[in-house]
Amino acid sequence: MNKLYILSSGAGSDTYISCEAKRAIEESEIVVSYVRYAKELSSLIKNKEIYTSGMTKEIDRCNQAIEFAKSGKTTCIISNGDANVFGMATLIVELIDKKNLWNKIELISIPGITSFLAAASKVGAPISQDFCIISLSDRLTDIDLIDKRVKLALKADFILGIYNPKSKKRVQPYINFLNALKKEDKKIAIIASNVGRENEKIIITDTFDLIYKGIENKDVTMSTIIIIGNSSTRLTKNGFVLTPRGYLEKYNLDGEKK
């Protein structure tokens, strides 16, 4: 059957792209991508036929990728991070299902390292317990539902990953997020921007600082992911972030059970 790869390129440019993803690019005749991602992966896709479009053109890109694959050309559509984490996988699957093309296109989804995971690896071990990931973008999700999910995640003491915190025009979900933090005890916060890119910036701070700086916080943009620790998250002696899994609560340093 005709192949369509949903290719997760990992966080940043080509820093975290997997060997499996590189093999899929090599096999593909056509690459479909958001303009920025195509530029960042230019060294890997330079000999391919390339179709790009800008922000908010996701449906157009997915339809084009499906049509290319339908025509018999092995195609890949690039999704930054992991395609199943606020990426292109959901739309591709939905469109193929809507058009009933399962007998014409072999869909192969390749996982990737998200900015949430990449940022966590840079600061120690902050996500070793149960965590929840929420996007604050209300472009496709009702803001009341976003607010509900944030409040319940904080109440349940999840480690919380926040994607798409705010843009120049879209600030209300972030204001609501800060208001939710005001009702909680102080927790460690990680602000990670442009993870995996040359201008990567990672700050370890706390929720009180986030609240104090408000919507004018220049370190928080659409290229930022925020990680909020849970009640057991703490700093190590060297300033790393640690959320203990619980081993040393039940075992001695020699591994014997207490």
KELUMKE-344758 format. One line per field, with one value per residue (C-alpha): x, y, z; residue number from 1; residue in one letter. Coordinates in pm, 1 decimal. Layout:
KELUMKE-344758
x = [X/...]
y = [Y/...]
z = [Z/...]
n = [NUM/...]
res = [a/...]
//
This chain:
KELUMKE-344758
x = [0.0/95.0/284.9/227.4/461.9/355.6/706.4/785.1/1104.5/1157.1/1208.4/1396.5/1564.0/1738.5/1879.0/1642.5/1534.1/1540.7/1714.8/1373.8/1260.9/1575.1/1512.8/1155.9/1281.0/1527.9/1248.7/1005.9/974.8/777.8/809.8/516.4/596.8/531.8/776.4/992.1/1038.2/1141.7/1411.1/1537.1/1559.6/1694.4/2010.2/1798.1/1534.4/1737.3/1704.1/1329.0/1025.4/901.8/557.2/531.6/269.6/243.0/79.3/-291.7/-267.5/-263.5/-568.1/-417.2/-87.2/-259.9/-483.6/-183.4/10.6/-283.8/-322.9/49.3/35.7/-283.0/-108.2/151.9/435.9/581.6/519.1/603.9/441.6/660.8/534.7/767.9/809.2/582.6/300.7/60.0/127.6/-64.6/74.5/-39.9/-127.9/-483.7/-575.4/-417.8/-598.7/-925.9/-906.4/-811.7/-1098.7/-1340.9/-1235.4/-1232.2/-884.5/-760.2/-749.4/-543.5/-289.3/-58.9/-19.6/302.7/341.5/694.5/730.9/953.2/1103.0/878.1/997.4/842.1/1072.7/1373.6/1339.3/1301.3/1625.4/1813.9/1730.3/1760.7/1464.1/1153.1/885.0/941.8/585.4/247.2/221.2/-34.8/23.0/-217.0/-212.4/-335.9/-420.5/-795.2/-789.8/-942.8/-1033.2/-1287.5/-1120.2/-1354.0/-1245.8/-878.6/-934.9/-1112.1/-830.2/-564.0/-748.9/-813.2/-453.3/-321.4/-574.8/-468.6/-102.4/11.3/339.1/203.4/340.8/200.5/223.0/141.7/117.0/59.0/110.3/96.8/-278.1/-381.9/-324.8/-648.5/-579.4/-239.9/-400.6/-643.1/-353.9/-172.1/-492.6/-515.6/-155.4/-241.7/-466.4/-184.8/123.8/453.2/597.6/906.2/857.8/1073.1/1047.9/1200.1/1203.0/1320.8/1425.6/1675.1/1747.1/2050.5/1866.2/1749.2/1687.3/1589.5/1508.9/1442.1/1218.9/893.3/523.1/529.1/778.5/554.6/261.0/464.4/585.5/237.7/152.3/445.5/692.7/920.5/1049.0/704.6/601.0/447.6/793.3/791.2/692.7/637.8/677.3/521.0/644.1/418.7/423.6/729.7/941.7/1253.3/1595.8/1907.8/2226.3/2360.7/2040.0/1886.0/1517.0/1413.4/1074.8/1163.3/1003.6/988.9/1268.4/1450.0/1126.1/1105.9/1466.7/1799.7/2094.3/2225.5/1896.9/1768.8/1403.7/1351.5]
y = [0.0/366.4/485.9/798.4/861.5/1085.9/1184.2/1319.9/1524.9/1565.5/1886.0/2171.3/2138.8/1805.6/1761.8/1487.6/1330.3/951.2/704.0/566.9/915.4/964.9/633.6/741.6/1067.2/875.8/652.0/937.7/1103.9/1403.6/1589.8/1797.7/2042.5/2367.8/2622.1/2655.9/2282.4/2237.0/2501.5/2339.3/1998.6/2132.7/1918.2/1601.7/1684.3/1883.3/1619.9/1572.0/1728.3/1962.9/2108.7/2372.3/2607.8/2848.5/2866.3/2766.9/2573.6/2231.7/2098.5/2204.6/2028.3/1710.0/1700.8/1753.8/1475.4/1239.1/1328.9/1277.5/935.5/846.3/924.5/658.3/870.5/770.5/1077.9/1203.6/1488.1/1642.0/1719.2/1879.2/1702.5/1398.3/1390.0/1256.0/1540.3/1837.0/1740.6/1626.1/1262.9/1330.6/1532.2/1286.6/991.9/1183.3/1285.8/938.5/792.9/1058.5/987.4/610.5/562.1/285.3/38.7/279.4/428.6/255.5/498.8/475.8/700.8/755.0/877.1/1161.5/1321.5/1604.2/1934.8/1822.8/1521.3/1703.2/1990.9/1748.8/1574.1/1904.2/1979.9/1648.7/1420.0/1637.1/1407.7/1075.8/1057.2/1083.3/1384.2/1565.2/1767.3/2048.5/2298.8/2648.6/2720.3/2784.9/2788.4/2439.1/2374.1/2571.2/2791.1/2673.0/2314.3/2416.6/2595.5/2289.5/2057.5/2286.6/2318.6/1944.7/1854.9/2088.6/1958.5/1600.3/1697.3/1594.3/1721.1/1957.0/2028.7/2339.6/2376.5/2693.6/2913.9/3248.3/3450.0/3825.1/3815.6/3508.8/3574.6/3492.8/3117.8/3205.3/3462.0/3191.5/2948.9/3199.7/3255.8/2879.8/2876.3/3150.8/2902.8/2649.9/2629.8/2738.1/2478.4/2452.3/2571.5/2512.2/2753.9/2602.6/2791.6/2681.6/2341.9/2172.5/2489.3/2718.8/2980.3/2728.1/2883.9/2695.9/2866.1/2696.5/2912.3/2874.4/2937.9/3252.0/3404.2/3311.2/3478.1/3789.1/3840.6/3784.7/3810.8/4046.3/3765.1/3779.9/3427.8/3282.1/3264.3/3019.4/2858.1/2784.8/2482.9/2518.9/2231.0/2267.3/2022.3/1845.3/1871.3/1644.5/1811.7/1976.2/2109.8/1895.3/2019.2/2128.8/2307.2/2033.9/1946.2/1616.6/1455.5/1142.1/821.2/693.1/435.8/580.2/599.1/219.0/111.2/183.6/314.5/-43.4/-155.2/-344.0/-285.0/-69.8]
z = [0.0/-29.8/275.3/481.6/772.7/1059.3/1154.4/1499.6/1473.2/1847.6/2042.7/1877.9/1540.2/1468.5/1819.8/1929.8/1602.4/1614.6/1384.8/1288.2/1183.9/975.3/797.4/721.4/570.1/355.7/230.0/162.3/-176.2/-46.3/283.4/411.1/688.1/867.5/722.2/1033.4/1081.6/718.9/763.5/1081.6/913.6/585.2/596.8/621.5/358.2/103.2/-170.6/-127.7/-286.1/-13.5/49.9/324.8/464.1/756.2/1096.4/1118.9/788.6/954.3/767.9/436.6/515.1/626.5/319.8/93.2/264.7/224.4/-145.0/-210.4/-43.8/-231.9/-559.8/-482.8/-347.5/-12.3/200.2/544.8/733.6/1001.5/1349.1/1603.6/1937.4/1933.2/1679.3/1941.0/2186.1/2044.9/1704.4/1361.3/1437.3/1550.4/1239.6/995.2/1154.2/1167.8/800.9/678.0/879.8/750.5/391.2/452.4/307.3/534.6/244.4/31.9/273.3/518.1/805.2/1007.9/1311.8/1445.2/1805.2/1917.7/2228.8/2344.0/2488.9/2819.6/2836.7/2693.6/2941.3/3232.0/3135.2/3155.4/3517.1/3701.6/3772.1/3810.1/3660.4/3835.7/3967.7/3795.8/3569.2/3358.2/3038.5/2945.8/2659.5/2745.2/2382.1/2356.6/1977.3/1963.0/2328.6/2530.1/2790.1/3066.8/3005.0/3014.4/3346.2/3488.8/3388.4/3539.0/3870.5/3900.9/3808.9/4077.3/4328.6/4253.1/4312.0/3965.1/3826.9/3563.2/3216.5/3048.3/2669.7/2471.8/2782.2/2611.2/2295.2/2232.5/2173.8/2373.0/2743.0/2927.4/2970.5/3121.5/3355.7/3468.4/3515.9/3740.2/3937.9/3993.2/4119.9/4372.7/4552.7/4591.1/4812.0/4659.2/4424.2/4209.3/3850.7/3543.6/3251.5/2938.4/2608.8/2262.9/2396.0/2164.4/1968.5/1976.8/2184.5/2444.0/2785.2/3101.1/3431.0/3763.7/3979.4/4175.8/4132.5/4348.6/4106.2/3811.1/3984.1/4070.0/3711.2/3569.8/3201.7/3140.2/3205.7/2899.5/2963.5/2889.3/2521.8/2274.5/2250.9/2624.1/2826.1/3200.4/3443.3/3788.5/4050.3/4297.3/4676.3/4706.5/4436.4/4576.5/4481.9/4517.7/4680.0/4339.3/4237.0/4022.8/4052.3/4211.8/4257.7/4456.2/4333.8/4690.3/4698.2/4997.4/5194.9/5189.3/5142.0/5306.8/5104.8/5072.6/4912.5/5214.3/5301.0/5608.8]
n = [1/2/3/4/5/6/7/8/9/10/11/12/13/14/15/16/17/18/19/20/21/22/23/24/25/26/27/28/29/30/31/32/33/34/35/36/37/38/39/40/41/42/43/44/45/46/47/48/49/50/51/52/53/54/55/56/57/58/59/60/61/62/63/64/65/66/67/68/69/70/71/72/73/74/75/76/77/78/79/80/81/82/83/84/85/86/87/88/89/90/91/92/93/94/95/96/97/98/99/100/101/102/103/104/105/106/107/108/109/110/111/112/113/114/115/116/117/118/119/120/121/122/123/124/125/126/127/128/129/130/131/132/133/134/135/136/137/138/139/140/141/142/143/144/145/146/147/148/149/150/151/152/153/154/155/156/157/158/159/160/161/162/163/164/165/166/167/168/169/170/171/172/173/174/175/176/177/178/179/180/181/182/183/184/185/186/187/188/189/190/191/192/193/194/195/196/197/198/199/200/201/202/203/204/205/206/207/208/209/210/211/212/213/214/215/216/217/218/219/220/221/222/223/224/225/226/227/228/229/230/231/232/233/234/235/236/237/238/239/240/241/242/243/244/245/246/247/248/249/250/251/252/253/254/255/256/257/258]
res = [m/n/k/l/y/i/l/s/s/g/a/g/s/d/t/y/i/s/c/e/a/k/r/a/i/e/e/s/e/i/v/v/s/y/v/r/y/a/k/e/l/s/s/l/i/k/n/k/e/i/y/t/s/g/m/t/k/e/i/d/r/c/n/q/a/i/e/f/a/k/s/g/k/t/t/c/i/i/s/n/g/d/a/n/v/f/g/m/a/t/l/i/v/e/l/i/d/k/k/n/l/w/n/k/i/e/l/i/s/i/p/g/i/t/s/f/l/a/a/a/s/k/v/g/a/p/i/s/q/d/f/c/i/i/s/l/s/d/r/l/t/d/i/d/l/i/d/k/r/v/k/l/a/l/k/a/d/f/i/l/g/i/y/n/p/k/s/k/k/r/v/q/p/y/i/n/f/l/n/a/l/k/k/e/d/k/k/i/a/i/i/a/s/n/v/g/r/e/n/e/k/i/i/i/t/d/t/f/d/l/i/y/k/g/i/e/n/k/d/v/t/m/s/t/i/i/i/i/g/n/s/s/t/r/l/t/k/n/g/f/v/l/t/p/r/g/y/l/e/k/y/n/l/d/g/e/k/k]
//
